[in-house]
Amino acid sequence: MRILFVGDIVGSCGRRCVRELVPELRSRLAADVVVANAENAAAGLGVTERTARELFDAGCDVLTLGNHAFRRPESYDFLDSEERIVRPANFPRGSPGRGHAVVAVGEERLAVLNLCGTVFLEAARSPFAEVDSLIAQLRDQGVRHLLVDFHAEATSEKVAFGWYVDGRVSACLGTHTHVQTADERVLPAGTAYITDVGMTGGRGGVIGVRREPALERFLRMTYARFEPTDEDPWLHGVLVETKGDGRARSIERVAAPLAT
């Protein structure tokens, strides 16, 4: 199975990158399924029904979220009804949405799990304990291919989590920090790992937002509203190939500029 994972989509610029680049990448990379993080898809914060449908129409099969999952109260009912969107499974039980999705990919099934780190971020339960129960549940259902979007701030927590799930999931892909790391590898027991897949949006700002308000905060410690930037649009992600038993064969970084 060949899985294209698209990093955090930021605002309209990120969505345009998906619309214009994902169909070509899917064909050129022979991807069987496309998973994308839509955490910042709606004006930089959360996702709405309209922005989600735009991403589905562009070729995304599953959308993951993160710490901004509930920033759009008008989308709560949609998160409950749309089975192709997952929010962190270690958020409070009874919260809108679901923590994992299972989709058919040819004759196989792929489970997409979303978990949030707890270092500098908030979650109701430990992602380490939560992933144990999810893996057991999905294995009981006969699902062999499992992909985890680990939405976390601290590099150390991401690396530790990768080792913790090695050999038990097909891929552990870090999101949230918006800067693609160069440490992609298949861990010894067969899990594809990267600390952060990067961001899809304007690279000409500060991790997706206009640089002027970001600099204002750093220089003067005054409040300035963050807005997504459209400058220098890029798509970042990874391509993961798995074997029949669900273990990873390879992982490679994807970085594609959008012609302007």
C-alpha positions in Angstrom: 0.0 0.0 0.0 1.3 3.4 -1.0 0.1 6.2 1.3 0.6 9.9 0.6 0.3 12.0 3.8 0.0 15.7 3.4 1.3 17.9 6.2 -0.7 20.6 8.1 -2.8 22.5 5.6 -2.9 26.2 6.5 -5.7 28.4 5.2 -6.8 29.1 1.7 -3.2 28.9 0.4 -2.8 25.4 1.8 -6.1 24.3 0.3 -5.1 25.7 -3.1 -1.8 23.6 -2.9 -3.9 20.5 -2.2 -6.3 21.3 -5.1 -3.6 21.9 -7.6 -0.9 19.5 -6.5 -2.5 16.4 -4.9 -4.1 15.0 -8.1 -0.7 15.2 -9.9 1.2 13.8 -6.9 -1.2 11.0 -6.4 -0.8 9.9 -10.0 3.0 10.4 -10.2 3.7 8.7 -6.9 1.2 6.0 -7.6 -0.4 6.6 -4.2 -3.3 4.3 -3.3 -4.7 6.6 -0.6 -4.2 10.2 0.5 -4.4 11.3 4.2 -4.0 15.0 5.1 -3.9 17.0 8.3 -6.6 19.7 8.1 -5.9 21.2 11.6 -5.4 24.7 10.2 -7.4 24.5 7.0 -10.1 27.0 7.9 -8.4 30.4 8.0 -5.6 28.9 10.0 -7.7 27.4 12.8 -9.7 24.2 12.7 -11.8 22.9 9.9 -15.3 23.6 8.6 -17.7 21.5 6.6 -17.0 23.6 3.5 -13.2 23.4 3.8 -13.3 19.7 4.5 -15.5 19.0 1.5 -13.1 21.1 -0.6 -10.2 18.9 0.5 -12.2 15.7 -0.1 -13.1 16.9 -3.6 -9.4 17.6 -4.3 -8.5 13.9 -3.6 -8.0 13.5 0.1 -9.5 10.3 1.5 -9.1 10.9 5.2 -8.5 14.1 7.2 -6.8 14.3 10.6 -6.9 17.2 13.1 -5.1 18.2 16.3 -5.2 20.7 19.1 -7.4 23.1 17.1 -10.0 20.4 16.4 -12.7 22.2 18.3 -12.0 25.8 17.3 -15.1 25.8 15.1 -18.2 25.1 17.2 -20.3 25.3 14.0 -18.6 22.2 12.8 -19.3 19.9 15.8 -22.2 18.2 14.2 -20.2 17.7 11.0 -17.4 16.1 13.0 -19.9 13.7 14.5 -21.4 12.7 11.1 -18.3 12.6 8.8 -16.5 9.4 9.3 -13.5 10.4 7.2 -12.4 13.0 9.7 -10.6 12.1 12.9 -9.6 14.2 15.9 -7.2 13.2 18.7 -8.4 10.0 20.2 -7.1 11.0 23.6 -9.4 14.0 23.8 -12.3 13.7 26.4 -14.7 10.9 25.7 -18.0 12.2 24.4 -16.2 15.0 22.5 -17.4 15.7 18.9 -16.0 13.4 16.3 -14.0 10.2 16.5 -10.4 9.2 17.1 -9.8 6.8 14.3 -11.2 5.8 10.9 -10.9 2.7 8.8 -11.0 3.0 5.0 -10.9 0.4 2.3 -7.8 0.6 0.1 -8.3 -1.9 -2.7 -8.6 -5.3 -1.0 -6.9 -4.0 2.2 -8.0 -1.7 5.0 -6.1 1.2 6.4 -6.8 2.5 10.0 -5.9 6.2 10.5 -5.4 7.1 14.2 -5.0 10.7 15.5 -3.4 11.4 18.9 -2.2 14.5 20.6 0.9 15.0 22.7 0.8 16.2 26.2 4.1 18.2 26.4 3.1 21.9 25.9 -0.3 20.8 24.6 -3.6 19.7 26.3 -5.1 16.2 26.1 -7.4 14.3 28.5 -5.3 11.1 28.5 -1.8 9.9 27.8 -1.3 9.1 24.1 0.9 6.2 25.1 -1.9 4.5 27.0 -4.6 5.4 24.4 -2.7 4.0 21.5 -2.4 0.6 23.2 -6.2 0.2 23.4 -6.7 1.4 19.8 -4.1 -1.0 18.4 -5.7 -3.9 20.3 -9.1 -3.0 19.0 -8.0 -2.7 15.4 -6.0 -5.9 15.5 -9.1 -7.7 16.8 -10.9 -6.4 13.7 -8.1 -7.8 11.4 -6.8 -4.4 10.3 -3.1 -4.8 9.4 -2.2 -1.3 8.1 -2.3 1.4 10.8 -1.1 5.0 10.4 -0.8 7.3 13.4 -0.8 11.1 13.0 0.9 12.1 16.3 0.1 15.8 16.7 2.7 17.0 19.2 5.0 19.9 20.1 8.1 18.4 21.7 10.6 16.5 19.5 11.4 14.3 22.5 7.8 13.2 23.0 7.5 12.4 19.2 10.7 10.4 19.1 9.7 8.4 22.3 6.3 7.7 20.9 7.8 6.4 17.6 9.9 3.9 19.6 6.9 3.0 21.7 4.7 2.0 18.7 7.6 0.5 16.5 6.4 -2.8 15.1 2.8 -2.2 16.1 1.8 0.4 13.5 2.7 0.9 9.9 3.6 4.6 10.3 4.0 7.2 13.0 4.0 10.6 11.4 4.5 13.7 13.5 2.5 16.9 12.8 2.0 20.3 14.4 5.3 22.2 14.3 4.9 23.0 10.5 8.7 22.5 9.7 9.6 19.3 7.8 12.3 17.3 9.6 15.0 15.3 7.8 14.9 12.2 10.1 12.5 10.0 8.1 13.4 6.3 8.5 11.9 2.8 9.0 12.5 1.8 12.6 14.0 -1.6 13.3 10.6 -3.4 13.9 9.0 -2.0 10.8 7.3 1.4 11.6 7.9 4.3 9.2 8.7 7.4 11.3 9.3 11.1 10.9 9.3 13.8 13.6 7.3 16.3 11.5 6.0 16.0 7.9 5.9 19.7 7.5 3.3 22.2 6.4 1.2 22.8 3.3 0.8 26.6 2.8 2.8 29.8 2.5 6.4 29.3 3.3 7.1 33.0 3.1 5.8 33.7 6.5 6.3 32.3 10.0 5.1 28.6 10.0 2.2 29.6 7.8 1.2 33.0 9.1 2.1 36.5 7.8 5.5 37.4 9.2 4.6 41.0 10.2 2.3 40.2 13.1 4.6 37.4 14.2 7.5 39.8 14.4 5.4 42.3 16.2 4.8 39.8 19.0 8.4 39.0 19.3 9.7 42.6 19.1 7.1 44.4 21.2 5.3 41.7 23.2 2.0 43.3 22.0 -0.9 41.4 20.6 -1.1 41.1 16.8 -3.7 38.9 15.0 -2.2 36.0 13.1 -3.4 35.6 9.5 -2.3 32.9 7.1 0.1 34.0 4.4 -0.1 33.2 0.7 3.5 33.9 0.0 5.7 31.1 -1.5 3.2 28.2 -1.4 4.5 24.7 -0.9 3.1 21.2 -0.2 5.0 19.1 2.3 4.3 15.5 3.2 5.6 12.0 3.0 5.1 8.9 1.0 4.9 5.7 2.9 4.9 2.2 1.3 3.8 -0.7 3.4 4.2 -4.5 2.9 1.3 -7.0 2.9 1.8 -7.6 6.6 1.4 -3.9 7.4 5.1 -3.2 8.2 6.7 -0.3 6.3 8.9 -0.9 3.3 9.9 2.8 2.9 9.3 6.4 3.7 10.3 9.4 1.7 9.8 13.1 2.1 7.6 15.0 -0.4 8.1 18.7 -1.0 6.4 20.4 -4.0 6.2 24.1 -4.8 3.0 25.6 -6.3 3.7 27.5 -9.4 2.4 31.1 -9.1 
